Amino acid sequence: MKTASLLLAAVTATGFAAGAHAQEAMGGQSPAAVAMLKDAEGATVGMAELYETAEGVLIHVEADGIPEGWHGFHLHETGDCSASDFSSAGDHYAPEDKGHGLLTGEAPHAGDLPNVYATADGAVRAEITSTALTLNGDTAPILDEDGSAFIIHEGPDSYGADAGAGSRIACGVVEAAS
């Protein structure tokens, strides 16, 4: 079984727009799944596009209007962003009951992803590859029966046993691309 090896492949501060530009950046490939990221007022602030690769899931994230600095970015266990504080998305996605923390020395749970950075103008641009996740596979499927959601938190993840990333400021339900 694959270990939870995460790689922050690229974090860029360029001003390219989501959608067509993201697809162009991915060599013209269409995403297998997407999540529209919305803030607490319901405004769309960005999107995450997911691509199945031979090594896991590549997540391309673009968002705007995010406060400057580092922010926890996690996959949560339920595809539901209906609560105003996004608590309806549940806890971090941990199908194998592994603990939290990229730097604890143990393999972290599948929803534990690297922080993302918002520039002074509020732009987040990141690509993250997770070998712990699959879209529909037997191990850590994102598109399982109750779905999954990406959350951007107000502060950075500690990478320790306790996340400590603070409130949830954006949420997006992952859906299969059409």
Backbone hydrogen bonds, N-H to C=O, Kabsch-Sander energy under -0.5 kcal/mol:
donor,donor_aa,acceptor,acceptor_aa,energy
5,S,3,T,-2.1
6,L,4,A,-0.7
7,L,129,T,-1.9
9,A,7,L,-1.3
9,A,127,E,-1.2
10,A,127,E,-1.5
12,T,125,R,-1.3
20,A,18,A,-0.7
21,H,18,A,-0.6
23,Q,19,G,-2.5
24,E,20,A,-2.4
25,A,21,H,-2.3
26,M,22,A,-1.2
27,G,24,E,-1.4
28,G,23,Q,-2.1
29,Q,26,M,-1.2
32,A,50,L,-2.6
33,A,50,L,-1.4
34,V,175,E,-2.7
35,A,48,A,-2.2
36,M,173,V,-0.5
37,L,35,A,-0.6
37,L,46,G,-2.3
38,K,171,C,-2.8
39,D,43,A,-2.4
42,G,39,D,-2.0
45,V,37,L,-3.1
46,G,37,L,-1.4
47,M,62,E,-2.8
48,A,35,A,-2.4
49,E,60,H,-2.8
50,L,33,A,-3.1
51,Y,58,L,-2.5
53,T,56,G,-3.3
56,G,53,T,-1.0
57,V,130,S,-2.5
58,L,51,Y,-3.0
58,L,56,G,-0.5
59,I,57,V,-0.5
59,I,128,I,-3.5
60,H,49,E,-3.0
60,H,58,L,-0.6
61,V,59,I,-0.6
61,V,126,A,-3.1
62,E,47,M,-2.4
63,A,124,V,-2.1
64,D,45,V,-3.0
66,I,122,G,-1.9
69,G,118,A,-2.6
71,H,116,V,-2.7
72,G,155,G,-3.2
74,H,151,I,-2.0
75,L,111,G,-1.9
76,H,74,H,-0.6
76,H,149,A,-3.9
77,E,91,D,-2.9
78,T,89,A,-2.1
79,G,146,D,-2.7
80,D,78,T,-2.1
86,F,83,A,-2.0
89,A,86,F,-1.7
90,G,87,S,-2.0
93,Y,75,L,-2.9
94,A,92,H,-0.6
97,D,94,A,-1.9
103,L,159,Y,-2.5
104,T,101,G,-1.2
109,H,99,G,-1.7
111,G,93,Y,-2.6
112,D,109,H,-1.7
113,L,73,F,-0.6
113,L,111,G,-0.8
116,V,71,H,-2.6
118,A,69,G,-2.9
119,T,117,Y,-0.5
119,T,123,A,-2.3
122,G,119,T,-2.5
124,V,63,A,-3.0
125,R,117,Y,-0.5
126,A,61,V,-2.4
127,E,10,A,-2.3
128,I,59,I,-2.4
129,T,7,L,-2.1
130,S,57,V,-2.6
131,T,5,S,-1.5
131,T,129,T,-0.5
134,T,140,A,-2.1
140,A,138,D,-0.6
142,I,134,T,-2.6
143,L,135,L,-2.5
144,D,141,P,-0.7
144,D,142,I,-0.8
147,G,144,D,-1.3
149,A,76,H,-1.5
150,F,172,G,-2.7
151,I,74,H,-2.5
152,I,170,A,-2.1
153,H,72,G,-2.7
153,H,151,I,-0.5
154,E,167,S,-2.7
155,G,165,A,-2.6
158,S,163,A,-2.5
160,G,162,D,-0.5
169,I,152,I,-2.8
169,I,167,S,-0.6
170,A,152,I,-1.5
171,C,38,K,-2.2
172,G,150,F,-2.1
174,V,148,S,-2.6
175,E,34,V,-3.0
177,A,32,A,-2.4
